[in-house]
Amino acid sequence: MTDAPPRLDLSGICRDYDGRRVVDGVTLQLHAGEVACLLGPSGCGKSTTLRIAAGVEQQSEGTIHIDGQLVSGEGVHAPPEERGIGMMFQDFALFPHLTVAQNVGFGLKSGGRGGDQTIAELLSDVGLTGFATQYPHQLSGGEQQRVALIRALAPKPRIILMDEPFSGLDNRLRDDIRDETLAILKNEGAAVLLVTHEPDEAMRMADKIALMRAGRIVQVGAPYNIYNAPKDREAAAFFSDINVIPGVVRGAQVDTPFGAFLAPGHSDGTQVEIVIRPQHLKLDFDRQGKGPLPTETDGVPARGCIQRARFMGNETLVEMVMDHDGTILHATIPAVFLPPKDTPMWLSLRRDRCFVFPCGERPQKTAKL
């Protein structure tokens, strides 16, 4: 028995605008029942890739297969309506002159499940029973989002493409709607490709994240893996604030005020950056013989002074100025922790949570107080 082909297979997709390449060699496979996320900053080519997959734009190079069938490339270009794709947009794109039931039923005219009973069942699935005769302007943002979702699902598409569909919702409502949407999508079994610039959204919804930068996919993986094994400093910084400690490789390790760090794969003399997230720094008041001894995991503690501390609701964000070189490092403490300015403290790093990357020219992304 052979494995089924990917539901959506993008291979070597490129797109040029006025001589400028905005999508550059994107290759991604998506299977039935899988939720994948194109994640990256604005302007990196995410939405263009999505429109190419939908068929509303055509790539300059590369091919697209759906369930093993070529739908675009090599002289073939199937229109969107022949690809079995449902679309959800950032602004929901509901027809203002149609009722909720008419909006949902619009997609059924092309041969979906059809009928008033189907529309009623779909409305019930998202908690909108009794809303059939209302118009979009009479609905809240969350209710409009649900109507847009079931309209996309009504024809039973093989693939759902979603372009930042939650960006117009307030934060608290957004989390609830995301969870409800994910449950419905998983129940339907369609392959889902979601575009977002928010790491939290990607981590919350996706089985697989494709991190994009300057038109290219730079890393693909499950949320846990891509967060805990970033490819480079910029990938680490996209998911959270980071601290960066410079150093030079000598004898396959980097000597720092926090002890030596292994640097496998980097030749002697290479300038590197040790990257660590604020939540993986450890603070102690006393390392002068009275406190517990440093562990192999924590490394050697270094002294600094509190510059600022701000309580953020579920954690405290602490800014420290290090004695050895005046470097400012940030730590997050999962509690209320508000020591006065200039309080001396000892800072150590979780060695198992540090990344060592070659030096780059990109600006550091750090916490803001």
VEXFIZA-115233 format. One record per residue (C-alpha): x, y, z; residue number from 1; residue in one letter. Coordinates in pm, whole numbers. Layout:
N
(atom (X, Y, Z), NUM, 'A');
...
END
This chain:
369
(atom (0, 0, 0), 1, 'M');
(atom (148, 334, -104), 2, 'T');
(atom (110, 658, 84), 3, 'D');
(atom (-135, 911, -59), 4, 'A');
(atom (25, 1210, -233), 5, 'P');
(atom (25, 1544, -51), 6, 'P');
(atom (-305, 1727, -62), 7, 'R');
(atom (-114, 2044, -164), 8, 'L');
(atom (236, 2032, -309), 9, 'D');
(atom (416, 2357, -389), 10, 'L');
(atom (749, 2299, -561), 11, 'S');
(atom (1003, 2569, -645), 12, 'G');
(atom (742, 2848, -654), 13, 'I');
(atom (880, 3187, -766), 14, 'C');
(atom (701, 3513, -839), 15, 'R');
(atom (851, 3825, -993), 16, 'D');
(atom (708, 4178, -991), 17, 'Y');
(atom (875, 4441, -1211), 18, 'D');
(atom (1202, 4252, -1208), 19, 'G');
(atom (1194, 4198, -830), 20, 'R');
(atom (1157, 3846, -691), 21, 'R');
(atom (902, 3847, -409), 22, 'V');
(atom (860, 3469, -377), 23, 'V');
(atom (1181, 3275, -422), 24, 'D');
(atom (1181, 2898, -455), 25, 'G');
(atom (906, 2814, -206), 26, 'V');
(atom (861, 2440, -161), 27, 'T');
(atom (602, 2309, 84), 28, 'L');
(atom (388, 1997, 118), 29, 'Q');
(atom (58, 1984, 304), 30, 'L');
(atom (-137, 1666, 380), 31, 'H');
(atom (-506, 1605, 444), 32, 'A');
(atom (-605, 1702, 798), 33, 'G');
(atom (-286, 1901, 851), 34, 'E');
(atom (-274, 2268, 952), 35, 'V');
(atom (35, 2446, 822), 36, 'A');
(atom (126, 2809, 877), 37, 'C');
(atom (324, 3049, 661), 38, 'L');
(atom (480, 3272, 925), 39, 'L');
(atom (690, 3581, 870), 40, 'G');
(atom (709, 3960, 879), 41, 'P');
(atom (497, 4182, 655), 42, 'S');
(atom (624, 4186, 298), 43, 'G');
(atom (804, 3852, 310), 44, 'C');
(atom (583, 3690, 42), 45, 'G');
(atom (335, 3495, 255), 46, 'K');
(atom (12, 3630, 106), 47, 'S');
(atom (151, 3615, -247), 48, 'T');
(atom (233, 3247, -194), 49, 'T');
(atom (-122, 3190, -70), 50, 'L');
(atom (-275, 3362, -373), 51, 'R');
(atom (-59, 3153, -603), 52, 'I');
(atom (-179, 2835, -430), 53, 'A');
(atom (-539, 2953, -474), 54, 'A');
(atom (-488, 3024, -843), 55, 'G');
(atom (-572, 3395, -829), 56, 'V');
(atom (-210, 3468, -919), 57, 'E');
(atom (23, 3264, -1136), 58, 'Q');
(atom (380, 3184, -1043), 59, 'Q');
(atom (676, 3276, -1262), 60, 'S');
(atom (840, 2940, -1196), 61, 'E');
(atom (755, 2615, -1022), 62, 'G');
(atom (463, 2375, -1006), 63, 'T');
(atom (154, 2313, -792), 64, 'I');
(atom (-4, 1970, -747), 65, 'H');
(atom (-327, 1893, -562), 66, 'I');
(atom (-373, 1527, -467), 67, 'D');
(atom (-99, 1442, -713), 68, 'G');
(atom (-260, 1624, -1007), 69, 'Q');
(atom (-78, 1913, -1172), 70, 'L');
(atom (-293, 2227, -1147), 71, 'V');
(atom (-36, 2497, -1228), 72, 'S');
(atom (296, 2505, -1408), 73, 'G');
(atom (444, 2345, -1720), 74, 'E');
(atom (181, 2510, -1937), 75, 'G');
(atom (-111, 2423, -1708), 76, 'V');
(atom (-309, 2672, -1499), 77, 'H');
(atom (-639, 2552, -1351), 78, 'A');
(atom (-866, 2840, -1237), 79, 'P');
(atom (-948, 2875, -866), 80, 'P');
(atom (-1296, 2723, -899), 81, 'E');
(atom (-1149, 2397, -1030), 82, 'E');
(atom (-901, 2346, -747), 83, 'R');
(atom (-1138, 2250, -466), 84, 'G');
(atom (-1013, 2532, -245), 85, 'I');
(atom (-1194, 2739, 19), 86, 'G');
(atom (-1066, 3088, 103), 87, 'M');
(atom (-1090, 3302, 415), 88, 'M');
(atom (-967, 3659, 401), 89, 'F');
(atom (-849, 3915, 654), 90, 'Q');
(atom (-1166, 4125, 613), 91, 'D');
(atom (-1396, 3816, 591), 92, 'F');
(atom (-1529, 3944, 251), 93, 'A');
(atom (-1895, 3880, 333), 94, 'L');
(atom (-2153, 4012, 88), 95, 'F');
(atom (-2322, 4302, 271), 96, 'P');
(atom (-2646, 4276, 70), 97, 'H');
(atom (-2695, 3904, 146), 98, 'L');
(atom (-2824, 3751, 468), 99, 'T');
(atom (-2613, 3514, 674), 100, 'V');
(atom (-2788, 3213, 518), 101, 'A');
(atom (-2740, 3354, 168), 102, 'Q');
(atom (-2371, 3419, 234), 103, 'N');
(atom (-2321, 3062, 353), 104, 'V');
(atom (-2527, 2921, 66), 105, 'G');
(atom (-2333, 3118, -196), 106, 'F');
(atom (-2059, 2856, -208), 107, 'G');
(atom (-2308, 2571, -236), 108, 'L');
(atom (-2430, 2678, -579), 109, 'K');
(atom (-2128, 2515, -738), 110, 'S');
(atom (-2231, 2168, -625), 111, 'G');
(atom (-2154, 2140, -255), 112, 'G');
(atom (-2373, 1980, 8), 113, 'R');
(atom (-2653, 2226, -68), 114, 'G');
(atom (-2991, 2300, 82), 115, 'G');
(atom (-3145, 2486, 372), 116, 'D');
(atom (-3080, 2191, 604), 117, 'Q');
(atom (-2706, 2205, 535), 118, 'T');
(atom (-2698, 2580, 603), 119, 'I');
(atom (-2886, 2529, 930), 120, 'A');
(atom (-2642, 2253, 1034), 121, 'E');
(atom (-2342, 2471, 957), 122, 'L');
(atom (-2484, 2763, 1153), 123, 'L');
(atom (-2549, 2530, 1444), 124, 'S');
(atom (-2189, 2404, 1430), 125, 'D');
(atom (-2060, 2755, 1506), 126, 'V');
(atom (-2331, 2859, 1751), 127, 'G');
(atom (-2521, 3085, 1512), 128, 'L');
(atom (-2860, 2915, 1510), 129, 'T');
(atom (-3121, 3188, 1469), 130, 'G');
(atom (-2888, 3423, 1278), 131, 'F');
(atom (-2986, 3305, 928), 132, 'A');
(atom (-3190, 3614, 836), 133, 'T');
(atom (-2949, 3872, 975), 134, 'Q');
(atom (-2709, 4076, 762), 135, 'Y');
(atom (-2330, 4107, 813), 136, 'P');
(atom (-2351, 4461, 955), 137, 'H');
(atom (-2575, 4328, 1233), 138, 'Q');
(atom (-2308, 4083, 1351), 139, 'L');
(atom (-2008, 4125, 1580), 140, 'S');
(atom (-1659, 4068, 1446), 141, 'G');
(atom (-1647, 3719, 1595), 142, 'G');
(atom (-1984, 3629, 1444), 143, 'E');
(atom (-1874, 3755, 1101), 144, 'Q');
(atom (-1561, 3543, 1128), 145, 'Q');
(atom (-1769, 3233, 1196), 146, 'R');
(atom (-1994, 3301, 898), 147, 'V');
(atom (-1686, 3345, 676), 148, 'A');
(atom (-1550, 3014, 805), 149, 'L');
(atom (-1859, 2805, 736), 150, 'I');
(atom (-1905, 2974, 397), 151, 'R');
(atom (-1555, 2853, 308), 152, 'A');
(atom (-1629, 2505, 443), 153, 'L');
(atom (-1977, 2466, 291), 154, 'A');
(atom (-1869, 2320, -47), 155, 'P');
(atom (-1647, 2063, 131), 156, 'K');
(atom (-1317, 2192, -14), 157, 'P');
(atom (-1008, 1975, -9), 158, 'R');
(atom (-795, 2271, 97), 159, 'I');
(atom (-867, 2579, 309), 160, 'I');
(atom (-647, 2887, 260), 161, 'L');
(atom (-665, 3151, 535), 162, 'M');
(atom (-504, 3496, 503), 163, 'D');
(atom (-467, 3649, 853), 164, 'E');
(atom (-837, 3578, 929), 165, 'P');
(atom (-816, 3675, 1298), 166, 'F');
(atom (-630, 4006, 1275), 167, 'S');
(atom (-947, 4217, 1301), 168, 'G');
(atom (-1056, 4068, 1634), 169, 'L');
(atom (-965, 4193, 1979), 170, 'D');
(atom (-708, 3985, 2168), 171, 'N');
(atom (-935, 3804, 2414), 172, 'R');
(atom (-1198, 3719, 2153), 173, 'L');
(atom (-925, 3617, 1908), 174, 'R');
(atom (-801, 3333, 2128), 175, 'D');
(atom (-1149, 3187, 2167), 176, 'D');
(atom (-1224, 3214, 1795), 177, 'I');
(atom (-891, 3055, 1703), 178, 'R');
(atom (-963, 2756, 1922), 179, 'D');
(atom (-1317, 2717, 1788), 180, 'E');
(atom (-1194, 2750, 1429), 181, 'T');
(atom (-918, 2495, 1479), 182, 'L');
(atom (-1162, 2243, 1626), 183, 'A');
(atom (-1398, 2283, 1328), 184, 'I');
(atom (-1115, 2259, 1074), 185, 'L');
(atom (-978, 1944, 1235), 186, 'K');
(atom (-1325, 1791, 1233), 187, 'N');
(atom (-1365, 1865, 862), 188, 'E');
(atom (-1031, 1700, 776), 189, 'G');
(atom (-935, 1954, 509), 190, 'A');
(atom (-574, 2056, 460), 191, 'A');
(atom (-531, 2410, 594), 192, 'V');
(atom (-269, 2669, 498), 193, 'L');
(atom (-278, 2974, 724), 194, 'L');
(atom (-87, 3300, 674), 195, 'V');
(atom (6, 3509, 977), 196, 'T');
(atom (278, 3740, 1107), 197, 'H');
(atom (204, 3649, 1470), 198, 'E');
(atom (420, 3372, 1621), 199, 'P');
(atom (166, 3307, 1899), 200, 'D');
(atom (-104, 3240, 1642), 201, 'E');
(atom (118, 3002, 1448), 202, 'A');
(atom (220, 2816, 1765), 203, 'M');
(atom (-143, 2791, 1878), 204, 'R');
(atom (-289, 2659, 1553), 205, 'M');
(atom (-30, 2491, 1333), 206, 'A');
(atom (89, 2133, 1311), 207, 'D');
(atom (372, 2265, 1097), 208, 'K');
(atom (526, 2612, 1065), 209, 'I');
(atom (708, 2739, 757), 210, 'A');
(atom (908, 3046, 857), 211, 'L');
(atom (948, 3290, 567), 212, 'M');
(atom (1196, 3569, 515), 213, 'R');
(atom (1254, 3781, 202), 214, 'A');
(atom (1045, 3551, -17), 215, 'G');
(atom (1204, 3226, 99), 216, 'R');
(atom (1114, 2956, 347), 217, 'I');
(atom (1411, 2950, 584), 218, 'V');
(atom (1290, 2678, 822), 219, 'Q');
(atom (1006, 2426, 841), 220, 'V');
(atom (907, 2220, 1141), 221, 'G');
(atom (662, 2145, 1419), 222, 'A');
(atom (608, 2441, 1655), 223, 'P');
(atom (807, 2278, 1937), 224, 'Y');
(atom (1101, 2198, 1713), 225, 'N');
(atom (1119, 2529, 1531), 226, 'I');
(atom (1102, 2720, 1862), 227, 'Y');
(atom (1361, 2509, 2042), 228, 'N');
(atom (1598, 2457, 1748), 229, 'A');
(atom (1594, 2782, 1546), 230, 'P');
(atom (1811, 2788, 1237), 231, 'K');
(atom (1968, 3125, 1310), 232, 'D');
(atom (1953, 3427, 1539), 233, 'R');
(atom (1680, 3594, 1337), 234, 'E');
(atom (1461, 3283, 1359), 235, 'A');
(atom (1506, 3273, 1738), 236, 'A');
(atom (1424, 3645, 1766), 237, 'A');
(atom (1107, 3611, 1561), 238, 'F');
(atom (946, 3390, 1827), 239, 'F');
(atom (1052, 3583, 2135), 240, 'S');
(atom (1278, 3850, 2277), 241, 'D');
(atom (1641, 3743, 2300), 242, 'I');
(atom (1966, 3834, 2470), 243, 'N');
(atom (2286, 3823, 2267), 244, 'V');
(atom (2634, 3768, 2414), 245, 'I');
(atom (2924, 3802, 2167), 246, 'P');
(atom (3231, 3582, 2175), 247, 'G');
(atom (3512, 3420, 1976), 248, 'V');
(atom (3562, 3047, 1927), 249, 'V');
(atom (3885, 2909, 2073), 250, 'R');
(atom (3936, 2536, 2087), 251, 'G');
(atom (3573, 2456, 1994), 252, 'A');
(atom (3436, 2668, 2279), 253, 'Q');
(atom (3357, 3029, 2365), 254, 'V');
(atom (3482, 3184, 2687), 255, 'D');
(atom (3245, 3436, 2848), 256, 'T');
(atom (3193, 3591, 3192), 257, 'P');
(atom (2925, 3320, 3234), 258, 'F');
(atom (3171, 3038, 3172), 259, 'G');
(atom (3270, 2844, 2862), 260, 'A');
(atom (3013, 2742, 2600), 261, 'F');
(atom (3067, 2465, 2349), 262, 'L');
(atom (3064, 2581, 1985), 263, 'A');
(atom (3066, 2264, 1772), 264, 'P');
(atom (3101, 2318, 1400), 265, 'G');
(atom (3264, 2660, 1433), 266, 'H');
(atom (3632, 2699, 1350), 267, 'S');
(atom (3879, 2879, 1575), 268, 'D');
(atom (3866, 3256, 1543), 269, 'G');
(atom (3499, 3262, 1436), 270, 'T');
(atom (3304, 3547, 1591), 271, 'Q');
(atom (2978, 3410, 1728), 272, 'V');
(atom (2672, 3519, 1922), 273, 'E');
(atom (2537, 3322, 2215), 274, 'I');
(atom (2159, 3370, 2208), 275, 'V');
(atom (1935, 3306, 2506), 276, 'I');
(atom (1574, 3398, 2578), 277, 'R');
(atom (1491, 3611, 2886), 278, 'P');
(atom (1294, 3332, 3056), 279, 'Q');
(atom (1606, 3115, 3065), 280, 'H');
(atom (1817, 3353, 3273), 281, 'L');
(atom (1842, 3287, 3645), 282, 'K');
(atom (1880, 3558, 3912), 283, 'L');
(atom (2020, 3521, 4263), 284, 'D');
(atom (2091, 3777, 4534), 285, 'F');
(atom (2405, 3603, 4665), 286, 'D');
(atom (2681, 3413, 4486), 287, 'R');
(atom (2967, 3511, 4716), 288, 'Q');
(atom (2982, 3191, 4913), 289, 'G');
(atom (2654, 3204, 5104), 290, 'K');
(atom (2425, 3102, 4821), 291, 'G');
(atom (2404, 2762, 4648), 292, 'P');
(atom (2692, 2663, 4425), 293, 'L');
(atom (2649, 2705, 4048), 294, 'P');
(atom (2544, 2393, 3863), 295, 'T');
(atom (2680, 2256, 3539), 296, 'E');
(atom (2353, 2355, 3372), 297, 'T');
(atom (2357, 2712, 3504), 298, 'D');
(atom (2725, 2773, 3438), 299, 'G');
(atom (2922, 3050, 3609), 300, 'V');
(atom (2723, 3341, 3757), 301, 'P');
(atom (2817, 3701, 3670), 302, 'A');
(atom (2734, 4008, 3873), 303, 'R');
(atom (2516, 4297, 3760), 304, 'G');
(atom (2278, 4561, 3896), 305, 'C');
(atom (1906, 4604, 3845), 306, 'I');
(atom (1830, 4887, 3604), 307, 'Q');
(atom (1452, 4849, 3583), 308, 'R');
(atom (1179, 4598, 3671), 309, 'A');
(atom (823, 4599, 3540), 310, 'R');
(atom (539, 4369, 3643), 311, 'F');
(atom (360, 4242, 3328), 312, 'M');
(atom (65, 4056, 3480), 313, 'G');
(atom (191, 3696, 3478), 314, 'N');
(atom (563, 3772, 3499), 315, 'E');
(atom (815, 4043, 3581), 316, 'T');
(atom (1047, 4181, 3316), 317, 'L');
(atom (1386, 4271, 3464), 318, 'V');
(atom (1663, 4475, 3299), 319, 'E');
(atom (2016, 4429, 3432), 320, 'M');
(atom (2341, 4614, 3362), 321, 'V');
(atom (2631, 4370, 3384), 322, 'M');
(atom (2941, 4475, 3580), 323, 'D');
(atom (3196, 4322, 3342), 324, 'H');
(atom (3118, 4531, 3033), 325, 'D');
(atom (2799, 4735, 3089), 326, 'G');
(atom (2594, 4500, 2870), 327, 'T');
(atom (2219, 4520, 2929), 328, 'I');
(atom (2048, 4182, 2961), 329, 'L');
(atom (1681, 4106, 3016), 330, 'H');
(atom (1525, 3833, 3229), 331, 'A');
(atom (1164, 3737, 3286), 332, 'T');
(atom (1062, 3607, 3629), 333, 'I');
(atom (731, 3414, 3661), 334, 'P');
(atom (625, 3606, 3972), 335, 'A');
(atom (605, 3954, 4123), 336, 'V');
(atom (970, 4057, 4158), 337, 'F');
(atom (1036, 4430, 4191), 338, 'L');
(atom (1378, 4497, 4346), 339, 'P');
(atom (1491, 4861, 4366), 340, 'P');
(atom (1718, 5010, 4102), 341, 'K');
(atom (2090, 4937, 4151), 342, 'D');
(atom (2023, 4623, 4355), 343, 'T');
(atom (2325, 4394, 4293), 344, 'P');
(atom (2239, 4045, 4171), 345, 'M');
(atom (2406, 3742, 4018), 346, 'W');
(atom (2293, 3624, 3678), 347, 'L');
(atom (2347, 3279, 3528), 348, 'S');
(atom (2243, 3124, 3197), 349, 'L');
(atom (2073, 2796, 3121), 350, 'R');
(atom (2341, 2631, 2907), 351, 'R');
(atom (2093, 2385, 2763), 352, 'D');
(atom (1878, 2675, 2640), 353, 'R');
(atom (2154, 2873, 2467), 354, 'C');
(atom (2212, 2884, 2091), 355, 'F');
(atom (2547, 2963, 1928), 356, 'V');
(atom (2527, 3130, 1586), 357, 'F');
(atom (2786, 3299, 1362), 358, 'P');
(atom (2779, 3678, 1395), 359, 'C');
(atom (2541, 3862, 1166), 360, 'G');
(atom (2471, 4222, 1077), 361, 'E');
(atom (2105, 4223, 1178), 362, 'R');
(atom (1993, 4442, 1468), 363, 'P');
(atom (1931, 4272, 1801), 364, 'Q');
(atom (1571, 4223, 1910), 365, 'K');
(atom (1547, 4254, 2287), 366, 'T');
(atom (1278, 4307, 2545), 367, 'A');
(atom (1135, 4654, 2591), 368, 'K');
(atom (1048, 4799, 2930), 369, 'L');
END
